[in-house]
Amino acid sequence: MTLTDAQRLKFQLFAHGLSITQDALRALKKAAGGQSLSSDDFASTSGIILRLEDEVWVNAPVSIYNPNFVVNSPYLLDHGQDGFVVRGEGLESRAQYWPQPAYHSQAGSDGLPLTNYVVTHGDRARLSPIHGCGMVCTFCDVPYGVRYGTKAIPAMVEAVGRAVADPLQPARHLLISGGTPRSADIGWLKDVYRAILTSYPSIDIDIMMVPVDDLLNIDELGLLGVHQLSINLELFSDDAARRFMPQKYRQGRNHYLDFIERSAVRLGAGRVRSMLMVGLEPPEETLLGVQAIVERGGVPVLSPFRPDPTTPLRSMAPPSAELMQSVFLSASEIVSKANARLGPSCVTCSHNTLTLVDVADIADGSKHHDHKLPYLV
């Protein structure tokens, strides 16, 4: 694959972040309409969402939210008569900015911010039923933010409805994600899944969760209409898993792979995916993970490690652009041989993953989610 300037820029922005000129900052603030420039709600979504040329979507880290590694980036976001442009180190692309939805600054009927429950990125909202997490992975900010706790189901149902009906950025699909439940809350989380899936049958709803015993009933979720399951390996290397996510390591890699395989058989091809993090383990281990996921009927997703300022890994550097590009190209060869693709299938949702649309396929909407594009400036 020969990469365009915009595609190469995505890897560079993940590695170095983005500097913002004063003209661009004024334009961003005007477009944001008083809202924050970023939702800044999760390590991998802490940047500003841009759409570059060639359908390249990128969640670009900036110093406002990632001062721990974005310092004097050579890649600039500028603004002129023709709109936004990203340039640096001989690369250049026109750009469009994704402003946040209106509901992000609103409260629900319980008086709490709606973002206590749901946050939208691109055209997908993410519902987080749990405060904190029953597991502690040192690359993830969730366990370090707030104390563990569950949220009220009626408030979550309401928040999803507000996200779907947002006048500026309506959510066209949903991911139920967030922290891992403690054993006492497994039954409650099953009730959450049932409530959301039955309340919003007209949109695609995915569930991202650790395969905790007795939680994910594949057949029941399939009957309820779940669109996809996301069962994230995150790290394939035993050494890296032991170091960075000890609880998941103790569950065992085969536990995840077996669940992915069962899900792919019962739900069908393309309906279970698994994320691998690039930059915290040797690249050859990540590629072994890609192969293992594909062999079991899953869809691999590559996510670049982004050091979050609130985590113990705050001082680590992101992977280099060269490493990310190399892993992406090698992984693309692996999935191509299996007549598969890297996920996610929704182009907009690729903003925080090492996923690119083949330029030859851009006009072929049948190969990707056919969602209407979000509002962009």
Phi, psi and omega per residue, in radians:
M1 nan 2.235 3.049
T2 -1.635 2.119 -3.043
L3 -1.544 2.473 3.061
T4 -1.420 2.998 3.099
D5 -1.003 -0.790 -3.108
A6 -1.097 -0.699 3.132
Q7 -1.172 -0.713 3.094
R8 -1.164 -0.607 3.119
L9 -1.073 -0.607 -3.125
K10 -1.006 -0.807 -3.138
F11 -1.149 -0.683 -3.137
Q12 -1.169 -0.669 -3.140
L13 -1.203 -0.673 3.064
F14 -1.057 -0.632 -3.070
A15 -1.423 -0.691 -2.983
H16 -1.968 -0.249 -3.035
G17 1.311 -2.943 -2.967
L18 -2.367 2.277 2.957
S19 -1.553 2.653 -3.064
I20 -2.173 2.152 3.081
T21 -1.247 2.849 3.130
Q22 -1.090 -0.670 3.105
D23 -1.097 -0.743 -3.139
A24 -1.191 -0.669 -3.136
L25 -1.117 -0.732 3.083
R26 -1.070 -0.731 -3.140
A27 -1.178 -0.670 3.111
L28 -1.111 -0.812 -3.119
K29 -1.114 -0.653 3.086
K30 -1.128 -0.765 3.136
A31 -1.155 -0.602 -3.110
A32 -1.253 -0.344 3.055
G33 1.041 0.691 3.123
G34 1.622 -0.178 3.084
Q35 -1.506 2.931 3.044
S36 -1.135 2.719 3.115
L37 -1.261 -0.431 -3.137
S38 -2.428 2.643 3.047
S39 -1.199 -0.514 3.082
D40 0.789 0.835 -3.017
D41 -1.890 -0.119 -3.075
F42 -2.740 2.690 -3.056
A43 -0.930 -0.768 -3.049
S44 -1.523 -0.027 -3.138
T45 -2.145 0.472 -3.027
S46 -1.527 -0.008 -3.116
G47 -1.776 -2.965 3.067
I48 -1.678 2.451 -3.096
I49 -1.550 2.158 3.113
L50 -2.166 2.572 2.964
R51 -1.912 1.992 3.100
L52 -1.597 -3.083 3.077
E53 -1.135 2.861 3.090
D54 1.086 0.528 3.128
E55 0.985 0.688 3.077
V56 -1.646 2.022 3.090
W57 -1.832 2.364 -3.090
V58 -2.516 2.350 2.992
N59 -1.614 1.684 -2.972
A60 -1.552 2.052 3.101
P61 -1.153 2.490 3.122
V62 -2.308 2.816 -3.024
S63 -1.143 -0.408 3.125
I64 -1.019 -0.682 -3.051
Y65 -1.910 -0.396 3.124
N66 -2.241 1.078 3.130
P67 -1.170 -0.230 -3.129
N68 -1.230 -0.372 3.098
F69 -2.470 -0.204 3.106
V70 -1.648 1.700 -3.100
V71 -2.352 1.981 3.107
N72 0.910 0.863 3.106
S73 -1.052 2.436 3.092
P74 -1.314 -0.084 -3.138
Y75 -1.735 2.144 -2.989
L76 -1.962 2.415 2.900
L77 -1.735 2.098 -3.139
D78 -2.121 2.938 -3.134
H79 -2.491 2.327 3.106
G80 -2.490 -2.787 -3.111
Q81 -1.062 -0.515 -3.120
D82 -1.633 0.160 3.099
G83 1.751 -2.718 -3.089
F84 -1.413 2.598 3.037
V85 -2.524 2.492 3.035
V86 -1.947 2.284 3.136
R87 -2.569 2.708 3.075
G88 2.830 2.522 3.075
E89 0.908 0.675 3.084
G90 1.458 0.018 3.127
L91 -1.894 2.599 -3.137
E92 -2.700 2.521 3.080
S93 -2.714 2.445 2.930
R94 -1.113 2.727 -3.067
A95 -2.529 2.671 2.995
Q96 -2.195 2.536 -3.085
Y97 -1.826 2.441 3.098
W98 -1.691 1.889 3.055
P99 -1.355 2.698 -3.124
Q100 -1.265 2.726 3.116
P101 -1.195 2.814 -3.109
A102 -1.109 -0.639 -3.037
Y103 -1.169 -0.276 -3.137
H104 -1.085 -0.339 3.114
S105 -1.926 0.285 -3.082
Q106 -2.016 2.828 3.123
A107 -1.913 2.730 3.073
G108 -1.547 -3.067 -3.109
S109 -1.172 -0.281 3.088
D110 -1.517 0.021 3.127
G111 1.475 -0.099 -3.140
L112 -1.600 2.642 3.094
P113 -1.000 2.432 3.113
L114 -1.090 -0.468 3.104
T115 -1.253 -0.098 2.973
N116 -1.124 -0.367 -3.065
Y117 -2.044 -0.826 -2.976
V118 -2.287 2.436 3.029
V119 -2.360 2.377 -3.135
T120 -1.795 2.436 3.000
H121 -2.296 2.080 -3.094
G122 1.183 -2.131 3.125
D123 -1.905 0.216 -3.121
R124 -2.105 2.320 3.022
A125 -1.662 2.617 3.072
R126 -2.100 2.132 3.086
L127 -1.670 2.235 3.111
S128 -2.017 1.731 -3.070
P129 -1.236 -0.317 -3.004
I130 -2.104 2.353 2.906
H131 -1.335 2.393 3.110
G132 1.166 -2.653 -3.080
C133 -2.804 2.556 3.072
G134 -1.344 -0.126 3.057
M135 -2.100 2.795 3.084
V136 -2.203 1.898 3.021
C137 -1.908 2.246 -2.945
T138 -1.264 -0.207 3.087
F139 -1.576 -0.147 -3.032
C140 -1.852 2.357 -3.116
D141 -1.421 -0.255 -3.025
V142 -1.002 -0.824 -3.109
P143 -1.236 -0.237 -3.066
Y144 -1.747 -0.036 -3.073
G145 -1.533 -1.045 -3.071
V146 -2.366 2.846 3.110
R147 -1.202 2.562 -3.123
Y148 -1.005 2.442 3.067
G149 -3.068 2.787 3.114
T150 -1.766 2.854 -3.086
K151 -2.045 2.753 -3.071
A152 -1.270 2.279 -3.100
I153 -1.097 -0.799 3.127
P154 -1.009 -0.666 3.130
A155 -1.157 -0.627 3.116
M156 -1.214 -0.710 3.094
V157 -1.053 -0.763 3.119
E158 -1.095 -0.778 -3.088
A159 -1.104 -0.705 3.100
V160 -1.081 -0.728 3.111
G161 -1.061 -0.693 3.124
R162 -1.184 -0.623 3.111
A163 -1.174 -0.738 -3.131
V164 -1.156 -0.581 -3.075
A165 -1.703 0.168 -3.075
D166 -0.999 2.337 -3.081
P167 -1.269 -0.341 -3.093
L168 -1.765 -0.892 -3.098
Q169 -2.287 1.303 3.141
P170 -1.130 2.331 3.101
A171 -1.290 2.240 -3.109
R172 -1.801 -0.160 2.936
H173 -2.717 2.981 -2.947
L174 -2.388 2.478 3.002
L175 -2.070 2.133 3.012
I176 -1.612 2.007 -2.983
S177 -2.399 -2.470 3.096
G178 1.610 -2.871 -3.016
G179 -1.238 2.849 3.087
T180 -1.400 2.366 -3.120
P181 -1.338 2.668 2.921
R182 -1.312 2.800 -3.033
S183 -0.995 -0.601 -3.122
A184 -1.192 -0.281 -3.063
D185 -1.866 0.152 -3.117
I186 -1.110 -0.793 3.126
G187 -1.081 -0.709 3.120
W188 -1.091 -0.744 -3.126
L189 -1.171 -0.590 3.025
K190 -1.036 -0.695 3.102
D191 -1.121 -0.643 3.077
V192 -1.053 -0.845 -3.139
Y193 -1.006 -0.811 -3.128
R194 -1.087 -0.760 -3.089
A195 -1.103 -0.769 -3.099
I196 -1.275 -0.769 -3.118
L197 -1.118 -0.636 -3.138
T198 -1.435 -0.423 -3.139
S199 -1.392 -0.468 -3.063
Y200 -2.307 1.128 -3.100
P201 -1.269 -0.203 -3.045
S202 -1.535 -0.118 3.110
I203 -2.069 2.712 3.083
D204 -1.248 2.249 3.140
I205 -2.178 2.136 3.094
D206 -1.847 2.697 3.065
I207 -2.147 2.167 3.068
M208 -1.914 2.060 -3.060
M209 -2.812 2.638 2.986
V210 -1.180 2.426 3.141
P211 -1.294 1.232 3.089
V212 -1.243 2.438 -3.140
D213 -0.972 2.359 3.064
D214 1.256 0.100 -3.126
L215 -1.637 -0.984 -3.030
L216 -1.658 1.732 3.056
N217 -1.543 1.785 -2.999
I218 -1.009 -0.818 -3.075
D219 -1.152 -0.750 3.135
E220 -1.122 -0.764 3.135
L221 -1.122 -0.645 3.074
G222 -1.082 -0.743 3.110
L223 -1.155 -0.568 3.124
L224 -1.327 -0.198 3.036
G225 1.765 0.311 3.116
V226 -1.004 2.434 -3.096
H227 -1.450 -0.900 3.119
Q228 -2.520 2.707 2.924
L229 -1.902 2.487 3.066
S230 -2.075 1.901 -3.088
I231 -1.990 1.637 -2.896
N232 -1.505 2.033 2.997
L233 -1.156 -0.699 -3.122
E234 1.178 -0.983 3.096
L235 -2.308 2.299 -3.117
F236 -1.602 -0.522 -3.122
S237 -1.205 2.259 3.085
D238 -1.072 -0.730 -3.116
D239 -1.108 -0.782 3.140
A240 -1.187 -0.698 3.130
A241 -1.105 -0.754 3.125
R242 -1.064 -0.652 -3.074
R243 -1.369 -0.773 -2.961
F244 -1.767 -0.385 -3.119
M245 -2.524 1.211 -2.986
P246 -1.060 -0.592 -3.136
Q247 -1.221 -0.723 3.078
K248 -1.172 -0.622 3.092
Y249 -1.047 -0.717 -3.131
R250 -1.200 -0.483 3.034
Q251 -1.103 -0.625 3.078
G252 1.726 2.363 -3.133
R253 -1.052 -0.703 -3.113
N254 -1.130 -0.510 3.085
H255 -1.048 -0.733 3.125
Y256 -1.229 -0.806 -3.108
L257 -1.111 -0.707 3.117
D258 -1.113 -0.692 3.136
F259 -1.176 -0.691 3.085
I260 -1.043 -0.774 -3.119
E261 -1.130 -0.782 3.109
R262 -1.088 -0.698 -3.135
S263 -1.143 -0.722 3.141
A264 -1.131 -0.622 3.118
V265 -1.218 -0.786 -3.027
R266 -1.392 -0.633 -3.103
L267 -1.608 -0.508 -3.131
G268 1.973 2.872 -3.090
A269 -1.041 2.438 3.072
G270 1.394 0.100 -3.041
R271 -1.932 0.217 2.982
V272 -2.473 2.246 -3.137
R273 -2.169 2.912 -3.121
S274 -2.598 2.252 -3.110
M275 -1.583 2.417 3.003
L276 -2.092 2.360 -3.109
M277 -1.601 2.265 -3.121
V278 -1.699 2.182 3.042
G279 2.092 -0.147 3.117
L280 -1.957 0.060 3.102
E281 -2.579 2.837 3.091
P282 -0.991 2.430 -3.081
P283 -1.016 -0.559 3.131
E284 -1.137 -0.516 3.070
E285 -1.207 -0.736 3.095
T286 -1.034 -0.730 -3.124
L287 -1.209 -0.573 3.012
L288 -1.094 -0.637 3.084
G289 -1.136 -0.738 3.079
V290 -0.997 -0.818 3.140
Q291 -1.073 -0.762 -3.116
A292 -1.122 -0.686 3.138
I293 -1.154 -0.809 -3.127
V294 -1.092 -0.722 -3.124
E295 -1.079 -0.437 -3.129
R296 -1.733 0.209 3.057
G297 1.493 0.192 -3.139
G298 -1.632 2.965 3.119
V299 -1.901 2.002 3.137
P300 -1.310 2.480 3.041
V301 -2.221 2.255 -3.141
L302 -1.798 2.154 -3.127
S303 -2.096 2.190 -3.129
P304 -1.309 2.391 3.052
F305 -1.081 2.260 3.062
R306 -2.185 1.996 -3.103
P307 -1.182 2.059 -3.136
D308 -1.555 2.407 -3.087
P309 -1.082 -0.325 -3.089
T310 -1.613 -0.054 -3.040
T311 -1.819 2.868 3.078
P312 -1.103 -0.290 -3.122
L313 -1.673 0.315 -3.051
R314 -1.002 -0.506 -3.063
S315 -1.600 -0.074 3.093
M316 -1.321 2.662 3.108
A317 -1.569 2.611 3.003
P318 -1.134 2.855 3.059
P319 -1.122 2.677 3.126
S320 -1.198 2.733 3.097
A321 -1.062 -0.645 -3.125
E322 -1.130 -0.735 3.126
L323 -1.145 -0.792 -3.134
M324 -1.071 -0.769 -3.130
Q325 -1.122 -0.705 3.133
S326 -1.119 -0.789 3.123
V327 -1.101 -0.749 3.124
F328 -1.027 -0.826 -3.086
L329 -1.156 -0.708 3.125
S330 -1.181 -0.719 3.107
A331 -1.126 -0.643 3.116
S332 -1.084 -0.655 3.092
E333 -1.150 -0.703 -3.129
I334 -1.088 -0.853 -3.086
V335 -1.251 -0.540 3.116
S336 -1.109 -0.693 3.113
K337 -1.119 -0.462 3.122
A338 -1.637 0.180 -3.111
N339 0.990 0.716 -3.133
A340 -2.241 -3.072 3.116
R341 -2.410 2.748 2.959
L342 -1.252 2.544 3.080
G343 -1.626 3.017 -0.007
P344 -1.404 2.838 -3.132
S345 -1.357 -0.405 3.100
C346 -1.398 2.126 -3.079
V347 -1.074 -0.773 -3.126
T348 -1.052 -0.660 -3.113
C349 -1.279 -0.052 3.117
S350 -1.451 0.099 -3.033
H351 -1.074 -0.466 -3.139
N352 -2.054 0.426 3.114
T353 -2.254 2.842 3.073
L354 -1.507 1.198 -3.116
T355 -2.251 2.321 3.112
L356 -2.263 2.542 3.025
V357 -1.457 2.298 3.010
D358 -1.082 2.181 -3.075
V359 -0.948 -0.588 -3.142
A360 -1.203 -0.321 -3.082
D361 -1.725 -0.060 -3.018
I362 -0.991 -0.687 -3.110
A363 -1.365 -0.151 -3.077
D364 -1.727 1.498 -3.095
G365 -1.115 -0.305 -3.115
S366 -1.180 -0.299 -3.092
K367 -1.607 0.007 -3.114
H368 -2.525 2.941 3.044
H369 -0.913 2.390 -3.111
D370 -1.727 0.727 3.118
H371 -1.313 2.573 2.955
K372 -1.139 2.448 -3.122
L373 -1.106 2.538 3.039
P374 -1.120 2.997 3.082
Y375 -1.256 2.256 -3.110
L376 -2.305 2.669 3.069
V377 -2.200 nan nan
